[in-house]
């Protein structure tokens, strides 16, 4: 079973930036589309970024809530997928996870992102 470990969360002010990392125990990015998800208490997990590494090039998809502010990327050599988050807003506060898209692996522990003045 592939293990996923997220890191990079923290507390930032509105308008700030964070870069999240998710390292897999083996390379899966060439096999599966990857996603970053977030969850807040009492709500279902929300997909906020998708990356598919196609032969024709990478394809990224974002919901309107984060489009233009979040960027997903991957480093195959490091078995790591990243989420660059800019212009963070209080509503971005959540625990962030990575997984395949659709999610088929066991969830990692996630990384907490808090946005507060």
MODELLER restraints for C-alpha pairs under 7 A, 6 or more apart:
rsr = mdl.restraints
at = mdl.atoms
rsr.add(forms.Gaussian(group=physical.xy_distance, feature=features.Distance(at['CA:2:A'], at['CA:24:A']), mean=6.54, stdev=0.5))
rsr.add(forms.Gaussian(group=physical.xy_distance, feature=features.Distance(at['CA:2:A'], at['CA:25:A']), mean=5.61, stdev=0.5))
rsr.add(forms.Gaussian(group=physical.xy_distance, feature=features.Distance(at['CA:2:A'], at['CA:26:A']), mean=6.60, stdev=0.5))
rsr.add(forms.Gaussian(group=physical.xy_distance, feature=features.Distance(at['CA:2:A'], at['CA:105:A']), mean=6.91, stdev=0.5))
rsr.add(forms.Gaussian(group=physical.xy_distance, feature=features.Distance(at['CA:3:A'], at['CA:24:A']), mean=5.64, stdev=0.5))
rsr.add(forms.Gaussian(group=physical.xy_distance, feature=features.Distance(at['CA:3:A'], at['CA:25:A']), mean=5.21, stdev=0.5))
rsr.add(forms.Gaussian(group=physical.xy_distance, feature=features.Distance(at['CA:4:A'], at['CA:22:A']), mean=6.45, stdev=0.5))
rsr.add(forms.Gaussian(group=physical.xy_distance, feature=features.Distance(at['CA:4:A'], at['CA:23:A']), mean=5.74, stdev=0.5))
rsr.add(forms.Gaussian(group=physical.xy_distance, feature=features.Distance(at['CA:4:A'], at['CA:24:A']), mean=4.69, stdev=0.5))
rsr.add(forms.Gaussian(group=physical.xy_distance, feature=features.Distance(at['CA:4:A'], at['CA:25:A']), mean=6.62, stdev=0.5))
rsr.add(forms.Gaussian(group=physical.xy_distance, feature=features.Distance(at['CA:4:A'], at['CA:107:A']), mean=7.00, stdev=0.5))
rsr.add(forms.Gaussian(group=physical.xy_distance, feature=features.Distance(at['CA:4:A'], at['CA:108:A']), mean=5.19, stdev=0.5))
rsr.add(forms.Gaussian(group=physical.xy_distance, feature=features.Distance(at['CA:5:A'], at['CA:22:A']), mean=5.39, stdev=0.5))
rsr.add(forms.Gaussian(group=physical.xy_distance, feature=features.Distance(at['CA:5:A'], at['CA:23:A']), mean=5.31, stdev=0.5))
rsr.add(forms.Gaussian(group=physical.xy_distance, feature=features.Distance(at['CA:5:A'], at['CA:24:A']), mean=6.58, stdev=0.5))
rsr.add(forms.Gaussian(group=physical.xy_distance, feature=features.Distance(at['CA:5:A'], at['CA:108:A']), mean=5.63, stdev=0.5))
rsr.add(forms.Gaussian(group=physical.xy_distance, feature=features.Distance(at['CA:5:A'], at['CA:109:A']), mean=6.95, stdev=0.5))
rsr.add(forms.Gaussian(group=physical.xy_distance, feature=features.Distance(at['CA:6:A'], at['CA:21:A']), mean=5.59, stdev=0.5))
rsr.add(forms.Gaussian(group=physical.xy_distance, feature=features.Distance(at['CA:6:A'], at['CA:22:A']), mean=4.30, stdev=0.5))
rsr.add(forms.Gaussian(group=physical.xy_distance, feature=features.Distance(at['CA:6:A'], at['CA:23:A']), mean=6.59, stdev=0.5))
rsr.add(forms.Gaussian(group=physical.xy_distance, feature=features.Distance(at['CA:6:A'], at['CA:97:A']), mean=6.52, stdev=0.5))
rsr.add(forms.Gaussian(group=physical.xy_distance, feature=features.Distance(at['CA:6:A'], at['CA:108:A']), mean=6.82, stdev=0.5))
rsr.add(forms.Gaussian(group=physical.xy_distance, feature=features.Distance(at['CA:6:A'], at['CA:109:A']), mean=6.98, stdev=0.5))
rsr.add(forms.Gaussian(group=physical.xy_distance, feature=features.Distance(at['CA:6:A'], at['CA:110:A']), mean=5.33, stdev=0.5))
rsr.add(forms.Gaussian(group=physical.xy_distance, feature=features.Distance(at['CA:6:A'], at['CA:111:A']), mean=5.76, stdev=0.5))
rsr.add(forms.Gaussian(group=physical.xy_distance, feature=features.Distance(at['CA:7:A'], at['CA:20:A']), mean=5.78, stdev=0.5))
rsr.add(forms.Gaussian(group=physical.xy_distance, feature=features.Distance(at['CA:7:A'], at['CA:21:A']), mean=5.27, stdev=0.5))
rsr.add(forms.Gaussian(group=physical.xy_distance, feature=features.Distance(at['CA:7:A'], at['CA:22:A']), mean=6.44, stdev=0.5))
rsr.add(forms.Gaussian(group=physical.xy_distance, feature=features.Distance(at['CA:7:A'], at['CA:111:A']), mean=5.47, stdev=0.5))
rsr.add(forms.Gaussian(group=physical.xy_distance, feature=features.Distance(at['CA:8:A'], at['CA:19:A']), mean=5.99, stdev=0.5))
rsr.add(forms.Gaussian(group=physical.xy_distance, feature=features.Distance(at['CA:8:A'], at['CA:20:A']), mean=4.46, stdev=0.5))
rsr.add(forms.Gaussian(group=physical.xy_distance, feature=features.Distance(at['CA:8:A'], at['CA:21:A']), mean=6.03, stdev=0.5))
rsr.add(forms.Gaussian(group=physical.xy_distance, feature=features.Distance(at['CA:8:A'], at['CA:111:A']), mean=6.79, stdev=0.5))
rsr.add(forms.Gaussian(group=physical.xy_distance, feature=features.Distance(at['CA:9:A'], at['CA:18:A']), mean=6.90, stdev=0.5))
rsr.add(forms.Gaussian(group=physical.xy_distance, feature=features.Distance(at['CA:9:A'], at['CA:20:A']), mean=6.20, stdev=0.5))
rsr.add(forms.Gaussian(group=physical.xy_distance, feature=features.Distance(at['CA:9:A'], at['CA:111:A']), mean=5.17, stdev=0.5))
rsr.add(forms.Gaussian(group=physical.xy_distance, feature=features.Distance(at['CA:9:A'], at['CA:112:A']), mean=5.11, stdev=0.5))
rsr.add(forms.Gaussian(group=physical.xy_distance, feature=features.Distance(at['CA:9:A'], at['CA:113:A']), mean=4.88, stdev=0.5))
rsr.add(forms.Gaussian(group=physical.xy_distance, feature=features.Distance(at['CA:10:A'], at['CA:112:A']), mean=6.20, stdev=0.5))
rsr.add(forms.Gaussian(group=physical.xy_distance, feature=features.Distance(at['CA:10:A'], at['CA:113:A']), mean=5.08, stdev=0.5))
rsr.add(forms.Gaussian(group=physical.xy_distance, feature=features.Distance(at['CA:10:A'], at['CA:114:A']), mean=6.12, stdev=0.5))
rsr.add(forms.Gaussian(group=physical.xy_distance, feature=features.Distance(at['CA:11:A'], at['CA:113:A']), mean=6.13, stdev=0.5))
rsr.add(forms.Gaussian(group=physical.xy_distance, feature=features.Distance(at['CA:11:A'], at['CA:114:A']), mean=4.65, stdev=0.5))
rsr.add(forms.Gaussian(group=physical.xy_distance, feature=features.Distance(at['CA:11:A'], at['CA:115:A']), mean=5.78, stdev=0.5))
rsr.add(forms.Gaussian(group=physical.xy_distance, feature=features.Distance(at['CA:12:A'], at['CA:114:A']), mean=6.36, stdev=0.5))
rsr.add(forms.Gaussian(group=physical.xy_distance, feature=features.Distance(at['CA:12:A'], at['CA:115:A']), mean=5.04, stdev=0.5))
rsr.add(forms.Gaussian(group=physical.xy_distance, feature=features.Distance(at['CA:12:A'], at['CA:116:A']), mean=6.36, stdev=0.5))
rsr.add(forms.Gaussian(group=physical.xy_distance, feature=features.Distance(at['CA:13:A'], at['CA:115:A']), mean=5.35, stdev=0.5))
rsr.add(forms.Gaussian(group=physical.xy_distance, feature=features.Distance(at['CA:13:A'], at['CA:116:A']), mean=5.00, stdev=0.5))
rsr.add(forms.Gaussian(group=physical.xy_distance, feature=features.Distance(at['CA:13:A'], at['CA:117:A']), mean=4.89, stdev=0.5))
rsr.add(forms.Gaussian(group=physical.xy_distance, feature=features.Distance(at['CA:14:A'], at['CA:87:A']), mean=6.77, stdev=0.5))
rsr.add(forms.Gaussian(group=physical.xy_distance, feature=features.Distance(at['CA:14:A'], at['CA:88:A']), mean=5.36, stdev=0.5))
rsr.add(forms.Gaussian(group=physical.xy_distance, feature=features.Distance(at['CA:14:A'], at['CA:89:A']), mean=5.07, stdev=0.5))
rsr.add(forms.Gaussian(group=physical.xy_distance, feature=features.Distance(at['CA:14:A'], at['CA:90:A']), mean=6.40, stdev=0.5))
rsr.add(forms.Gaussian(group=physical.xy_distance, feature=features.Distance(at['CA:14:A'], at['CA:115:A']), mean=5.83, stdev=0.5))
rsr.add(forms.Gaussian(group=physical.xy_distance, feature=features.Distance(at['CA:14:A'], at['CA:116:A']), mean=6.16, stdev=0.5))
rsr.add(forms.Gaussian(group=physical.xy_distance, feature=features.Distance(at['CA:14:A'], at['CA:117:A']), mean=6.27, stdev=0.5))
rsr.add(forms.Gaussian(group=physical.xy_distance, feature=features.Distance(at['CA:15:A'], at['CA:86:A']), mean=6.92, stdev=0.5))
rsr.add(forms.Gaussian(group=physical.xy_distance, feature=features.Distance(at['CA:15:A'], at['CA:87:A']), mean=3.94, stdev=0.5))
rsr.add(forms.Gaussian(group=physical.xy_distance, feature=features.Distance(at['CA:15:A'], at['CA:88:A']), mean=4.89, stdev=0.5))
rsr.add(forms.Gaussian(group=physical.xy_distance, feature=features.Distance(at['CA:15:A'], at['CA:89:A']), mean=6.46, stdev=0.5))
rsr.add(forms.Gaussian(group=physical.xy_distance, feature=features.Distance(at['CA:16:A'], at['CA:86:A']), mean=6.15, stdev=0.5))
rsr.add(forms.Gaussian(group=physical.xy_distance, feature=features.Distance(at['CA:16:A'], at['CA:87:A']), mean=5.36, stdev=0.5))
rsr.add(forms.Gaussian(group=physical.xy_distance, feature=features.Distance(at['CA:16:A'], at['CA:88:A']), mean=5.45, stdev=0.5))
rsr.add(forms.Gaussian(group=physical.xy_distance, feature=features.Distance(at['CA:17:A'], at['CA:85:A']), mean=5.40, stdev=0.5))
rsr.add(forms.Gaussian(group=physical.xy_distance, feature=features.Distance(at['CA:17:A'], at['CA:86:A']), mean=4.38, stdev=0.5))
rsr.add(forms.Gaussian(group=physical.xy_distance, feature=features.Distance(at['CA:17:A'], at['CA:87:A']), mean=6.14, stdev=0.5))
rsr.add(forms.Gaussian(group=physical.xy_distance, feature=features.Distance(at['CA:17:A'], at['CA:88:A']), mean=6.17, stdev=0.5))
rsr.add(forms.Gaussian(group=physical.xy_distance, feature=features.Distance(at['CA:18:A'], at['CA:84:A']), mean=6.13, stdev=0.5))
rsr.add(forms.Gaussian(group=physical.xy_distance, feature=features.Distance(at['CA:18:A'], at['CA:85:A']), mean=5.25, stdev=0.5))
rsr.add(forms.Gaussian(group=physical.xy_distance, feature=features.Distance(at['CA:18:A'], at['CA:86:A']), mean=6.74, stdev=0.5))
rsr.add(forms.Gaussian(group=physical.xy_distance, feature=features.Distance(at['CA:19:A'], at['CA:82:A']), mean=6.78, stdev=0.5))
rsr.add(forms.Gaussian(group=physical.xy_distance, feature=features.Distance(at['CA:19:A'], at['CA:83:A']), mean=5.60, stdev=0.5))
rsr.add(forms.Gaussian(group=physical.xy_distance, feature=features.Distance(at['CA:19:A'], at['CA:84:A']), mean=4.42, stdev=0.5))
rsr.add(forms.Gaussian(group=physical.xy_distance, feature=features.Distance(at['CA:19:A'], at['CA:85:A']), mean=6.01, stdev=0.5))
rsr.add(forms.Gaussian(group=physical.xy_distance, feature=features.Distance(at['CA:20:A'], at['CA:82:A']), mean=5.47, stdev=0.5))
rsr.add(forms.Gaussian(group=physical.xy_distance, feature=features.Distance(at['CA:20:A'], at['CA:83:A']), mean=4.97, stdev=0.5))
rsr.add(forms.Gaussian(group=physical.xy_distance, feature=features.Distance(at['CA:20:A'], at['CA:84:A']), mean=6.38, stdev=0.5))
rsr.add(forms.Gaussian(group=physical.xy_distance, feature=features.Distance(at['CA:21:A'], at['CA:80:A']), mean=6.54, stdev=0.5))
rsr.add(forms.Gaussian(group=physical.xy_distance, feature=features.Distance(at['CA:21:A'], at['CA:81:A']), mean=5.87, stdev=0.5))
rsr.add(forms.Gaussian(group=physical.xy_distance, feature=features.Distance(at['CA:21:A'], at['CA:82:A']), mean=4.56, stdev=0.5))
rsr.add(forms.Gaussian(group=physical.xy_distance, feature=features.Distance(at['CA:21:A'], at['CA:83:A']), mean=6.55, stdev=0.5))
rsr.add(forms.Gaussian(group=physical.xy_distance, feature=features.Distance(at['CA:22:A'], at['CA:80:A']), mean=5.34, stdev=0.5))
rsr.add(forms.Gaussian(group=physical.xy_distance, feature=features.Distance(at['CA:22:A'], at['CA:81:A']), mean=5.20, stdev=0.5))
rsr.add(forms.Gaussian(group=physical.xy_distance, feature=features.Distance(at['CA:22:A'], at['CA:82:A']), mean=6.26, stdev=0.5))
rsr.add(forms.Gaussian(group=physical.xy_distance, feature=features.Distance(at['CA:22:A'], at['CA:98:A']), mean=6.38, stdev=0.5))
rsr.add(forms.Gaussian(group=physical.xy_distance, feature=features.Distance(at['CA:23:A'], at['CA:79:A']), mean=5.61, stdev=0.5))
rsr.add(forms.Gaussian(group=physical.xy_distance, feature=features.Distance(at['CA:23:A'], at['CA:80:A']), mean=4.29, stdev=0.5))
rsr.add(forms.Gaussian(group=physical.xy_distance, feature=features.Distance(at['CA:23:A'], at['CA:81:A']), mean=6.57, stdev=0.5))
rsr.add(forms.Gaussian(group=physical.xy_distance, feature=features.Distance(at['CA:24:A'], at['CA:79:A']), mean=5.51, stdev=0.5))
rsr.add(forms.Gaussian(group=physical.xy_distance, feature=features.Distance(at['CA:24:A'], at['CA:80:A']), mean=6.30, stdev=0.5))
rsr.add(forms.Gaussian(group=physical.xy_distance, feature=features.Distance(at['CA:26:A'], at['CA:79:A']), mean=6.31, stdev=0.5))
rsr.add(forms.Gaussian(group=physical.xy_distance, feature=features.Distance(at['CA:27:A'], at['CA:76:A']), mean=6.77, stdev=0.5))
rsr.add(forms.Gaussian(group=physical.xy_distance, feature=features.Distance(at['CA:27:A'], at['CA:79:A']), mean=5.14, stdev=0.5))
rsr.add(forms.Gaussian(group=physical.xy_distance, feature=features.Distance(at['CA:29:A'], at['CA:76:A']), mean=6.82, stdev=0.5))
rsr.add(forms.Gaussian(group=physical.xy_distance, feature=features.Distance(at['CA:30:A'], at['CA:53:A']), mean=6.16, stdev=0.5))
rsr.add(forms.Gaussian(group=physical.xy_distance, feature=features.Distance(at['CA:32:A'], at['CA:100:A']), mean=6.20, stdev=0.5))
rsr.add(forms.Gaussian(group=physical.xy_distance, feature=features.Distance(at['CA:33:A'], at['CA:50:A']), mean=6.88, stdev=0.5))
rsr.add(forms.Gaussian(group=physical.xy_distance, feature=features.Distance(at['CA:33:A'], at['CA:51:A']), mean=5.60, stdev=0.5))
rsr.add(forms.Gaussian(group=physical.xy_distance, feature=features.Distance(at['CA:33:A'], at['CA:52:A']), mean=4.38, stdev=0.5))
rsr.add(forms.Gaussian(group=physical.xy_distance, feature=features.Distance(at['CA:33:A'], at['CA:53:A']), mean=6.94, stdev=0.5))
rsr.add(forms.Gaussian(group=physical.xy_distance, feature=features.Distance(at['CA:33:A'], at['CA:100:A']), mean=5.71, stdev=0.5))
rsr.add(forms.Gaussian(group=physical.xy_distance, feature=features.Distance(at['CA:33:A'], at['CA:101:A']), mean=5.33, stdev=0.5))
rsr.add(forms.Gaussian(group=physical.xy_distance, feature=features.Distance(at['CA:34:A'], at['CA:50:A']), mean=5.66, stdev=0.5))
rsr.add(forms.Gaussian(group=physical.xy_distance, feature=features.Distance(at['CA:34:A'], at['CA:51:A']), mean=5.23, stdev=0.5))
rsr.add(forms.Gaussian(group=physical.xy_distance, feature=features.Distance(at['CA:34:A'], at['CA:52:A']), mean=6.48, stdev=0.5))
rsr.add(forms.Gaussian(group=physical.xy_distance, feature=features.Distance(at['CA:34:A'], at['CA:99:A']), mean=5.90, stdev=0.5))
rsr.add(forms.Gaussian(group=physical.xy_distance, feature=features.Distance(at['CA:34:A'], at['CA:100:A']), mean=4.27, stdev=0.5))
rsr.add(forms.Gaussian(group=physical.xy_distance, feature=features.Distance(at['CA:34:A'], at['CA:101:A']), mean=5.14, stdev=0.5))
rsr.add(forms.Gaussian(group=physical.xy_distance, feature=features.Distance(at['CA:35:A'], at['CA:47:A']), mean=6.77, stdev=0.5))
rsr.add(forms.Gaussian(group=physical.xy_distance, feature=features.Distance(at['CA:35:A'], at['CA:49:A']), mean=5.42, stdev=0.5))
rsr.add(forms.Gaussian(group=physical.xy_distance, feature=features.Distance(at['CA:35:A'], at['CA:50:A']), mean=4.34, stdev=0.5))
rsr.add(forms.Gaussian(group=physical.xy_distance, feature=features.Distance(at['CA:35:A'], at['CA:51:A']), mean=6.29, stdev=0.5))
rsr.add(forms.Gaussian(group=physical.xy_distance, feature=features.Distance(at['CA:35:A'], at['CA:98:A']), mean=5.61, stdev=0.5))
rsr.add(forms.Gaussian(group=physical.xy_distance, feature=features.Distance(at['CA:35:A'], at['CA:99:A']), mean=5.52, stdev=0.5))
rsr.add(forms.Gaussian(group=physical.xy_distance, feature=features.Distance(at['CA:35:A'], at['CA:100:A']), mean=5.60, stdev=0.5))
rsr.add(forms.Gaussian(group=physical.xy_distance, feature=features.Distance(at['CA:35:A'], at['CA:101:A']), mean=5.30, stdev=0.5))
rsr.add(forms.Gaussian(group=physical.xy_distance, feature=features.Distance(at['CA:36:A'], at['CA:47:A']), mean=6.04, stdev=0.5))
rsr.add(forms.Gaussian(group=physical.xy_distance, feature=features.Distance(at['CA:36:A'], at['CA:48:A']), mean=5.69, stdev=0.5))
rsr.add(forms.Gaussian(group=physical.xy_distance, feature=features.Distance(at['CA:36:A'], at['CA:49:A']), mean=5.17, stdev=0.5))
rsr.add(forms.Gaussian(group=physical.xy_distance, feature=features.Distance(at['CA:36:A'], at['CA:50:A']), mean=6.60, stdev=0.5))
rsr.add(forms.Gaussian(group=physical.xy_distance, feature=features.Distance(at['CA:36:A'], at['CA:96:A']), mean=6.92, stdev=0.5))
rsr.add(forms.Gaussian(group=physical.xy_distance, feature=features.Distance(at['CA:36:A'], at['CA:97:A']), mean=5.70, stdev=0.5))
rsr.add(forms.Gaussian(group=physical.xy_distance, feature=features.Distance(at['CA:36:A'], at['CA:98:A']), mean=4.40, stdev=0.5))
rsr.add(forms.Gaussian(group=physical.xy_distance, feature=features.Distance(at['CA:36:A'], at['CA:99:A']), mean=6.60, stdev=0.5))
rsr.add(forms.Gaussian(group=physical.xy_distance, feature=features.Distance(at['CA:37:A'], at['CA:45:A']), mean=6.31, stdev=0.5))
rsr.add(forms.Gaussian(group=physical.xy_distance, feature=features.Distance(at['CA:37:A'], at['CA:46:A']), mean=5.25, stdev=0.5))
rsr.add(forms.Gaussian(group=physical.xy_distance, feature=features.Distance(at['CA:37:A'], at['CA:47:A']), mean=4.29, stdev=0.5))
rsr.add(forms.Gaussian(group=physical.xy_distance, feature=features.Distance(at['CA:37:A'], at['CA:48:A']), mean=5.42, stdev=0.5))
rsr.add(forms.Gaussian(group=physical.xy_distance, feature=features.Distance(at['CA:37:A'], at['CA:96:A']), mean=5.66, stdev=0.5))
rsr.add(forms.Gaussian(group=physical.xy_distance, feature=features.Distance(at['CA:37:A'], at['CA:97:A']), mean=5.09, stdev=0.5))
rsr.add(forms.Gaussian(group=physical.xy_distance, feature=features.Distance(at['CA:37:A'], at['CA:98:A']), mean=5.90, stdev=0.5))
rsr.add(forms.Gaussian(group=physical.xy_distance, feature=features.Distance(at['CA:38:A'], at['CA:45:A']), mean=5.53, stdev=0.5))
rsr.add(forms.Gaussian(group=physical.xy_distance, feature=features.Distance(at['CA:38:A'], at['CA:46:A']), mean=5.22, stdev=0.5))
rsr.add(forms.Gaussian(group=physical.xy_distance, feature=features.Distance(at['CA:38:A'], at['CA:47:A']), mean=6.55, stdev=0.5))
rsr.add(forms.Gaussian(group=physical.xy_distance, feature=features.Distance(at['CA:38:A'], at['CA:48:A']), mean=6.98, stdev=0.5))
rsr.add(forms.Gaussian(group=physical.xy_distance, feature=features.Distance(at['CA:38:A'], at['CA:94:A']), mean=5.80, stdev=0.5))
rsr.add(forms.Gaussian(group=physical.xy_distance, feature=features.Distance(at['CA:38:A'], at['CA:95:A']), mean=5.43, stdev=0.5))
rsr.add(forms.Gaussian(group=physical.xy_distance, feature=features.Distance(at['CA:38:A'], at['CA:96:A']), mean=4.29, stdev=0.5))
rsr.add(forms.Gaussian(group=physical.xy_distance, feature=features.Distance(at['CA:38:A'], at['CA:97:A']), mean=5.98, stdev=0.5))
rsr.add(forms.Gaussian(group=physical.xy_distance, feature=features.Distance(at['CA:39:A'], at['CA:45:A']), mean=4.53, stdev=0.5))
rsr.add(forms.Gaussian(group=physical.xy_distance, feature=features.Distance(at['CA:39:A'], at['CA:46:A']), mean=6.18, stdev=0.5))
rsr.add(forms.Gaussian(group=physical.xy_distance, feature=features.Distance(at['CA:39:A'], at['CA:94:A']), mean=5.37, stdev=0.5))
rsr.add(forms.Gaussian(group=physical.xy_distance, feature=features.Distance(at['CA:39:A'], at['CA:95:A']), mean=5.36, stdev=0.5))
rsr.add(forms.Gaussian(group=physical.xy_distance, feature=features.Distance(at['CA:39:A'], at['CA:96:A']), mean=6.58, stdev=0.5))
rsr.add(forms.Gaussian(group=physical.xy_distance, feature=features.Distance(at['CA:40:A'], at['CA:94:A']), mean=4.97, stdev=0.5))
rsr.add(forms.Gaussian(group=physical.xy_distance, feature=features.Distance(at['CA:40:A'], at['CA:95:A']), mean=6.53, stdev=0.5))
rsr.add(forms.Gaussian(group=physical.xy_distance, feature=features.Distance(at['CA:48:A'], at['CA:62:A']), mean=5.84, stdev=0.5))
rsr.add(forms.Gaussian(group=physical.xy_distance, feature=features.Distance(at['CA:48:A'], at['CA:63:A']), mean=6.11, stdev=0.5))
rsr.add(forms.Gaussian(group=physical.xy_distance, feature=features.Distance(at['CA:48:A'], at['CA:66:A']), mean=6.84, stdev=0.5))
rsr.add(forms.Gaussian(group=physical.xy_distance, feature=features.Distance(at['CA:49:A'], at['CA:61:A']), mean=5.79, stdev=0.5))
rsr.add(forms.Gaussian(group=physical.xy_distance, feature=features.Distance(at['CA:49:A'], at['CA:62:A']), mean=4.86, stdev=0.5))
rsr.add(forms.Gaussian(group=physical.xy_distance, feature=features.Distance(at['CA:49:A'], at['CA:72:A']), mean=6.32, stdev=0.5))
rsr.add(forms.Gaussian(group=physical.xy_distance, feature=features.Distance(at['CA:50:A'], at['CA:60:A']), mean=5.41, stdev=0.5))
rsr.add(forms.Gaussian(group=physical.xy_distance, feature=features.Distance(at['CA:50:A'], at['CA:61:A']), mean=5.09, stdev=0.5))
rsr.add(forms.Gaussian(group=physical.xy_distance, feature=features.Distance(at['CA:50:A'], at['CA:62:A']), mean=6.64, stdev=0.5))
rsr.add(forms.Gaussian(group=physical.xy_distance, feature=features.Distance(at['CA:51:A'], at['CA:58:A']), mean=6.80, stdev=0.5))
rsr.add(forms.Gaussian(group=physical.xy_distance, feature=features.Distance(at['CA:51:A'], at['CA:59:A']), mean=5.70, stdev=0.5))
rsr.add(forms.Gaussian(group=physical.xy_distance, feature=features.Distance(at['CA:51:A'], at['CA:60:A']), mean=4.64, stdev=0.5))
rsr.add(forms.Gaussian(group=physical.xy_distance, feature=features.Distance(at['CA:51:A'], at['CA:61:A']), mean=6.80, stdev=0.5))
rsr.add(forms.Gaussian(group=physical.xy_distance, feature=features.Distance(at['CA:51:A'], at['CA:72:A']), mean=6.54, stdev=0.5))
rsr.add(forms.Gaussian(group=physical.xy_distance, feature=features.Distance(at['CA:51:A'], at['CA:73:A']), mean=7.00, stdev=0.5))
rsr.add(forms.Gaussian(group=physical.xy_distance, feature=features.Distance(at['CA:52:A'], at['CA:58:A']), mean=5.65, stdev=0.5))
rsr.add(forms.Gaussian(group=physical.xy_distance, feature=features.Distance(at['CA:52:A'], at['CA:59:A']), mean=5.13, stdev=0.5))
rsr.add(forms.Gaussian(group=physical.xy_distance, feature=features.Distance(at['CA:52:A'], at['CA:60:A']), mean=6.53, stdev=0.5))
rsr.add(forms.Gaussian(group=physical.xy_distance, feature=features.Distance(at['CA:53:A'], at['CA:59:A']), mean=6.41, stdev=0.5))
rsr.add(forms.Gaussian(group=physical.xy_distance, feature=features.Distance(at['CA:69:A'], at['CA:85:A']), mean=5.95, stdev=0.5))
rsr.add(forms.Gaussian(group=physical.xy_distance, feature=features.Distance(at['CA:69:A'], at['CA:86:A']), mean=5.04, stdev=0.5))
rsr.add(forms.Gaussian(group=physical.xy_distance, feature=features.Distance(at['CA:69:A'], at['CA:87:A']), mean=6.12, stdev=0.5))
rsr.add(forms.Gaussian(group=physical.xy_distance, feature=features.Distance(at['CA:70:A'], at['CA:83:A']), mean=6.63, stdev=0.5))
rsr.add(forms.Gaussian(group=physical.xy_distance, feature=features.Distance(at['CA:70:A'], at['CA:84:A']), mean=5.52, stdev=0.5))
rsr.add(forms.Gaussian(group=physical.xy_distance, feature=features.Distance(at['CA:70:A'], at['CA:85:A']), mean=4.51, stdev=0.5))
rsr.add(forms.Gaussian(group=physical.xy_distance, feature=features.Distance(at['CA:70:A'], at['CA:86:A']), mean=6.18, stdev=0.5))
rsr.add(forms.Gaussian(group=physical.xy_distance, feature=features.Distance(at['CA:71:A'], at['CA:83:A']), mean=5.59, stdev=0.5))
rsr.add(forms.Gaussian(group=physical.xy_distance, feature=features.Distance(at['CA:71:A'], at['CA:84:A']), mean=5.01, stdev=0.5))
rsr.add(forms.Gaussian(group=physical.xy_distance, feature=features.Distance(at['CA:71:A'], at['CA:85:A']), mean=6.58, stdev=0.5))
rsr.add(forms.Gaussian(group=physical.xy_distance, feature=features.Distance(at['CA:72:A'], at['CA:82:A']), mean=5.59, stdev=0.5))
rsr.add(forms.Gaussian(group=physical.xy_distance, feature=features.Distance(at['CA:72:A'], at['CA:83:A']), mean=4.60, stdev=0.5))
rsr.add(forms.Gaussian(group=physical.xy_distance, feature=features.Distance(at['CA:72:A'], at['CA:84:A']), mean=6.38, stdev=0.5))
rsr.add(forms.Gaussian(group=physical.xy_distance, feature=features.Distance(at['CA:73:A'], at['CA:81:A']), mean=5.72, stdev=0.5))
rsr.add(forms.Gaussian(group=physical.xy_distance, feature=features.Distance(at['CA:73:A'], at['CA:82:A']), mean=5.22, stdev=0.5))
rsr.add(forms.Gaussian(group=physical.xy_distance, feature=features.Distance(at['CA:73:A'], at['CA:83:A']), mean=6.62, stdev=0.5))
rsr.add(forms.Gaussian(group=physical.xy_distance, feature=features.Distance(at['CA:74:A'], at['CA:80:A']), mean=5.75, stdev=0.5))
rsr.add(forms.Gaussian(group=physical.xy_distance, feature=features.Distance(at['CA:74:A'], at['CA:81:A']), mean=4.11, stdev=0.5))
rsr.add(forms.Gaussian(group=physical.xy_distance, feature=features.Distance(at['CA:74:A'], at['CA:82:A']), mean=5.87, stdev=0.5))
rsr.add(forms.Gaussian(group=physical.xy_distance, feature=features.Distance(at['CA:75:A'], at['CA:81:A']), mean=6.26, stdev=0.5))
rsr.add(forms.Gaussian(group=physical.xy_distance, feature=features.Distance(at['CA:88:A'], at['CA:115:A']), mean=6.87, stdev=0.5))
rsr.add(forms.Gaussian(group=physical.xy_distance, feature=features.Distance(at['CA:89:A'], at['CA:115:A']), mean=6.26, stdev=0.5))
rsr.add(forms.Gaussian(group=physical.xy_distance, feature=features.Distance(at['CA:90:A'], at['CA:115:A']), mean=4.80, stdev=0.5))
rsr.add(forms.Gaussian(group=physical.xy_distance, feature=features.Distance(at['CA:90:A'], at['CA:116:A']), mean=6.08, stdev=0.5))
rsr.add(forms.Gaussian(group=physical.xy_distance, feature=features.Distance(at['CA:92:A'], at['CA:115:A']), mean=6.92, stdev=0.5))
rsr.add(forms.Gaussian(group=physical.xy_distance, feature=features.Distance(at['CA:93:A'], at['CA:113:A']), mean=5.28, stdev=0.5))
rsr.add(forms.Gaussian(group=physical.xy_distance, feature=features.Distance(at['CA:93:A'], at['CA:114:A']), mean=4.59, stdev=0.5))
rsr.add(forms.Gaussian(group=physical.xy_distance, feature=features.Distance(at['CA:93:A'], at['CA:115:A']), mean=5.64, stdev=0.5))
rsr.add(forms.Gaussian(group=physical.xy_distance, feature=features.Distance(at['CA:94:A'], at['CA:112:A']), mean=6.04, stdev=0.5))
rsr.add(forms.Gaussian(group=physical.xy_distance, feature=features.Distance(at['CA:94:A'], at['CA:113:A']), mean=5.48, stdev=0.5))
rsr.add(forms.Gaussian(group=physical.xy_distance, feature=features.Distance(at['CA:94:A'], at['CA:114:A']), mean=6.71, stdev=0.5))
rsr.add(forms.Gaussian(group=physical.xy_distance, feature=features.Distance(at['CA:95:A'], at['CA:110:A']), mean=5.85, stdev=0.5))
rsr.add(forms.Gaussian(group=physical.xy_distance, feature=features.Distance(at['CA:95:A'], at['CA:111:A']), mean=5.37, stdev=0.5))
rsr.add(forms.Gaussian(group=physical.xy_distance, feature=features.Distance(at['CA:95:A'], at['CA:112:A']), mean=4.34, stdev=0.5))
rsr.add(forms.Gaussian(group=physical.xy_distance, feature=features.Distance(at['CA:95:A'], at['CA:113:A']), mean=6.01, stdev=0.5))
rsr.add(forms.Gaussian(group=physical.xy_distance, feature=features.Distance(at['CA:96:A'], at['CA:110:A']), mean=5.24, stdev=0.5))
rsr.add(forms.Gaussian(group=physical.xy_distance, feature=features.Distance(at['CA:96:A'], at['CA:111:A']), mean=5.25, stdev=0.5))
rsr.add(forms.Gaussian(group=physical.xy_distance, feature=features.Distance(at['CA:96:A'], at['CA:112:A']), mean=6.25, stdev=0.5))
rsr.add(forms.Gaussian(group=physical.xy_distance, feature=features.Distance(at['CA:97:A'], at['CA:108:A']), mean=6.75, stdev=0.5))
rsr.add(forms.Gaussian(group=physical.xy_distance, feature=features.Distance(at['CA:97:A'], at['CA:110:A']), mean=4.63, stdev=0.5))
rsr.add(forms.Gaussian(group=physical.xy_distance, feature=features.Distance(at['CA:97:A'], at['CA:111:A']), mean=6.74, stdev=0.5))
rsr.add(forms.Gaussian(group=physical.xy_distance, feature=features.Distance(at['CA:99:A'], at['CA:105:A']), mean=6.33, stdev=0.5))
rsr.add(forms.Gaussian(group=physical.xy_distance, feature=features.Distance(at['CA:99:A'], at['CA:107:A']), mean=6.90, stdev=0.5))
